[in-house]
Amino acid sequence: MQEKLQMFENRLLKVFKHKSKLAKRQQMSCYRIYDHDLPEFPFCIELYEKRIYIAEYLRRHKLTEEEHEAWLENCITIICKIIGVKNEDVYIKHRKRKSNRHDQYEKTANKKDFFVVEENGLKFLINLTDYLDTGLFLDHRITRTMVKEECAGKRVLNLFAYTGSFSVYAASGKATSVTTVDLSKTYLQWAEDNFTINLLKDKNKFTFIHADVKQYLKTLQPNSVDLVIMDPPTFSNSKRMKDFLDIQQDHVTLINDVLHALSANGVIYFSTNYTKFILDANNIQASQIKDITKQTTPFDFEGKLKRWCYKITK
Ligand SMILES: C[S@@+](CC[C@H](N)C(=O)[O-])C[C@H]1O[C@@H](n2cnc3c(N)ncnc32)[C@H](O)[C@@H]1O
């Protein structure tokens, strides 16, 4: 046991030294430190400024509940020591293996424990206690910057927007309008709060729409939008939807519906976390499709990223 813990400590020290150096160079205070590096220590560890978020992926082990608790305590002590955080700033979540694809966005507690972090000079509300995800997907940091850099003077639409981090980047990048669409009222409110803390207040320019994207897209007129971000879940079947969404099956229709609403030379940033995803390029009515997965992979996800990202031009 002791020997294995020492192995974990050595590995964590090595990756933390490396990642923290790169993070400092890029002035990033939120980044992923460790992700399943050693199979016997199945954690994902992320730093949110002075707080640590640990997701433990459940696996079959031979430990009793007490033994597992003791093992976890030892791991947390090591994590605090190496990363230099206080025990009270550690947030641990037990993630199920995704056996059931339907429960991705479940609420896990109700502490309303929000705090603010900064990324590239913009502020984001984080919650490490109440939901399965934290409020900010760290792997899309570069994609967000790309959107900000090219959205000035454009009408931006963020579909499946979650807490609106792409929308905040677009609004601060001087988009003429930013429309944020999500099926969850909770996440939409979170997105609005992210706008508020960034002092982005122009109600005529920034719209938040509670809708099922599949149906919302059918309401859009041609040439009504210039830049679209679309980052759907792999599967979704909320009660509020007419039918369900399966990204492998539905991506062609979704993308073609967006292309129909885009202006000439308009662009879609399309991303999916479905590891087995195959883009059906032949049936997408675009002039260009570029795989930008590699280009949008940040330093803390190199070699570990399990998502795809495409830039699709009308
Ligand atoms: C993977 S997250 C998007 C992450 C976001 N692009 C980001 O980077 O922060 C998926 C989001 O889609 C929303 N969602 C799921 N099904 C939906 C639907 N049919 N219509 C609209 N939003 C939906 C969920 O509420 C969730 O916020």
The ligand as a Gaussian input file, in Angstrom:
#p B3LYP/6-31G(d) Opt

LIG

0 1
 C      -21.493000      19.573000     -23.174000
 S      -22.541000      20.824000     -22.496000
 C      -22.021000      22.175000     -23.449000
 C      -20.745000      22.801000     -22.945000
 C      -20.492000      24.242000     -23.400000
 N      -20.376000      24.332000     -24.833000
 C      -19.253000      24.816000     -22.753000
 O      -18.166000      24.734000     -23.336000
 O      -19.340000      25.313000     -21.630000
 C      -24.123000      20.404000     -23.086000
 C      -25.277000      21.358000     -22.722000
 O      -26.376000      21.029000     -23.567000
 C      -27.591000      21.238000     -22.864000
 N      -28.624000      20.467000     -23.587000
 C      -28.806000      19.131000     -23.625000
 N      -29.774000      18.801000     -24.515000
 C      -30.202000      19.972000     -25.058000
 C      -31.161000      20.300000     -26.059000
 N      -31.851000      19.364000     -26.672000
 N      -31.333000      21.602000     -26.380000
 C      -30.634000      22.569000     -25.762000
 N      -29.671000      22.314000     -24.814000
 C      -29.478000      21.033000     -24.467000
 C      -27.298000      20.821000     -21.450000
 O      -28.205000      21.452000     -20.554000
 C      -25.842000      21.310000     -21.304000
 O      -25.805000      22.583000     -20.753000

